[in-house]
Amino acid sequence: MPAKLTMPTLGLTNPRFRYRNSSSTDITETFKRARRAMNKAKRDTESAQQALELEPEAWAVVVAMPQRVRGAA
């Protein structure tokens, strides 16, 4: 499997790009922020699934699939 090419999300010329040197970064805060975002996405997904209502007939329909006939070699 070839290696996946990853590119920066913001370019150096993008006005939203802000350089931070290593002494002013806090990796624990970065991971906390990422965990909060993942938990929020999970909660949003779960609430959307709970809000989804299916018609009773839609999930109860069963269709018989024809069996495959294996041909002689």
ABEGO torsion letter per residue (X at the ends): XBBBBBBBABBAABAABBBBBAAABBAAAAAAAAAAAAAAAAAAAAAAAAABBBBAAAAABBBBBBBBBBBBX
